[in-house]
Amino acid sequence: MTACCQLLTDILESRKDVVHLSNPYQKCPVYETSSFLLRLVQLDDAKDLLACYSDRRAVANMNADCCTSDFYYETLTQMQECIRFWLREYQQQAYIRFAIIDKTVKKAVGTAEIFGGTLGGGLSGFGVLRIDLALPYETAPPTQ
């Protein structure tokens, strides 16, 4: 199981007792496992996230469908502008971009975007989850 899959499994397992969640745009939730912390992305994460988003191999694994960029950034300024954009989108209740913090190294190693809503043509109640990770977190050795 990849580190990413394990992270999501751990979070879902820790939250299975929650019947009703409050509006995440009023107070952004924070999720924590023994290894990772997910919280709203912050400008202070820019330097850490640049290591992920400046790696063309990592960016090749990212899904940029319906996004405003391809998520490849070469400078700290570009990464900061991206984070500012994500925070504006959060304020407008478009989506939440979480920073994924590796608690062992105390650094942001990627992001997770979550949103849902309705679409035309009778589609409703959908959800989208995008996960962008630094390359070392994309795979993990098989568990035995």
C-alpha positions as CSV (number, residue, x, y, z in Angstrom):
1,M,0.0,0.0,0.0
2,T,1.4,3.4,-0.9
3,A,2.0,6.0,1.8
4,C,-0.8,8.1,0.3
5,C,-3.3,5.3,0.5
6,Q,-2.3,4.5,4.0
7,L,-2.7,8.1,5.0
8,L,-6.3,8.2,3.6
9,T,-7.2,4.9,5.2
10,D,-5.9,6.1,8.6
11,I,-7.9,9.4,8.3
12,L,-11.1,7.7,7.3
13,E,-10.7,5.2,10.0
14,S,-10.2,7.9,12.6
15,R,-13.2,9.8,11.4
16,K,-15.7,7.0,11.0
17,D,-17.5,7.9,14.2
18,V,-18.4,11.4,12.8
19,V,-22.0,11.6,11.7
20,H,-22.2,15.3,10.8
21,L,-19.3,17.5,10.0
22,S,-19.6,21.3,10.3
23,N,-19.1,23.6,7.4
24,P,-15.3,23.2,6.5
25,Y,-15.3,26.8,5.0
26,Q,-16.3,28.3,8.4
27,K,-13.6,26.3,10.2
28,C,-11.2,24.2,8.2
29,P,-10.8,20.8,9.7
30,V,-7.4,19.4,10.7
31,Y,-6.7,15.6,10.3
32,E,-3.9,13.8,12.0
33,T,-2.5,10.3,12.0
34,S,0.6,9.0,13.7
35,S,2.6,10.0,10.6
36,F,0.9,12.8,8.9
37,L,-1.0,16.0,9.5
38,L,-3.5,17.6,7.0
39,R,-4.4,21.2,7.5
40,L,-5.2,24.2,5.4
41,V,-2.2,25.2,3.2
42,Q,-0.3,28.3,4.4
43,L,2.1,30.7,2.8
44,D,4.8,29.4,5.1
45,D,4.5,26.0,3.3
46,A,5.8,27.5,0.0
47,K,9.5,26.5,0.5
48,D,8.6,22.9,1.4
49,L,6.0,22.6,-1.4
50,L,8.4,24.0,-4.0
51,A,10.4,20.8,-3.6
52,C,7.4,18.9,-4.7
53,Y,6.0,21.2,-7.4
54,S,9.4,21.9,-9.0
55,D,10.1,18.2,-9.6
56,R,8.9,17.4,-13.2
57,R,8.7,13.7,-12.3
58,A,6.3,14.4,-9.4
59,V,4.3,16.9,-11.4
60,A,3.8,14.3,-14.2
61,N,1.8,12.3,-11.6
62,M,-0.5,15.2,-10.8
63,N,-4.0,15.7,-12.2
64,A,-4.5,19.3,-13.5
65,D,-7.9,18.7,-15.1
66,C,-10.0,21.9,-14.9
67,C,-7.2,23.7,-13.2
68,T,-5.6,27.1,-14.1
69,S,-2.0,25.8,-14.4
70,D,0.0,22.6,-14.8
71,F,1.4,22.8,-11.2
72,Y,5.0,23.1,-12.3
73,Y,6.7,25.9,-10.5
74,E,10.4,26.9,-10.6
75,T,10.6,29.8,-8.1
76,L,9.5,30.4,-4.6
77,T,7.5,33.4,-5.8
78,Q,5.5,31.2,-8.2
79,M,4.8,28.8,-5.4
80,Q,3.7,31.6,-3.1
81,E,1.3,32.9,-5.8
82,C,-0.2,29.5,-6.2
83,I,-0.8,29.2,-2.5
84,R,-2.4,32.7,-2.4
85,F,-4.7,31.5,-5.2
86,W,-5.6,28.3,-3.3
87,L,-6.4,30.4,-0.2
88,R,-8.6,32.8,-2.2
89,E,-10.4,29.8,-3.6
90,Y,-10.9,28.5,-0.1
91,Q,-12.3,31.9,1.0
92,Q,-14.7,31.8,-1.9
93,Q,-15.7,28.2,-0.8
94,A,-14.6,26.7,-4.1
95,Y,-12.4,24.0,-2.6
96,I,-10.0,23.2,0.3
97,R,-6.3,22.6,-0.4
98,F,-4.7,20.9,2.5
99,A,-1.0,20.7,3.1
100,I,0.2,17.2,3.9
101,I,2.8,17.5,6.6
102,D,5.2,14.6,7.3
103,K,5.4,14.7,11.1
104,T,8.8,12.9,11.1
105,V,10.5,15.6,9.1
106,K,8.1,18.4,10.0
107,K,7.7,19.5,6.4
108,A,4.9,19.8,3.8
109,V,5.4,17.0,1.3
110,G,2.4,17.6,-0.8
111,T,-1.2,18.8,-0.9
112,A,-4.7,17.3,-1.1
113,E,-7.6,19.2,-2.7
114,I,-11.1,18.3,-1.8
115,F,-14.4,19.7,-3.2
116,G,-17.8,18.6,-4.1
117,G,-21.1,19.9,-5.3
118,T,-23.5,19.7,-8.2
119,L,-23.2,19.8,-11.9
120,G,-25.7,20.3,-14.7
121,G,-27.4,17.4,-16.3
122,G,-28.7,15.9,-13.1
123,L,-25.3,15.2,-11.6
124,S,-25.2,16.1,-7.9
125,G,-23.5,15.0,-4.7
126,F,-20.2,14.4,-6.3
127,G,-16.8,14.8,-4.7
128,V,-13.3,15.2,-6.0
129,L,-10.0,14.4,-4.3
130,R,-6.7,15.4,-5.8
131,I,-3.5,14.4,-4.1
132,D,-0.1,15.9,-5.1
133,L,2.9,14.3,-3.4
134,A,6.7,14.6,-3.5
135,L,8.0,11.7,-5.4
136,P,9.4,9.7,-2.5
137,Y,5.8,9.5,-1.1
138,E,4.3,8.2,-4.2
139,T,5.3,4.6,-3.6
140,A,6.1,2.5,-0.6
141,P,7.6,-1.0,-0.2
142,P,5.0,-3.7,0.0
143,T,3.8,-4.5,3.5
144,Q,4.2,-8.0,4.8
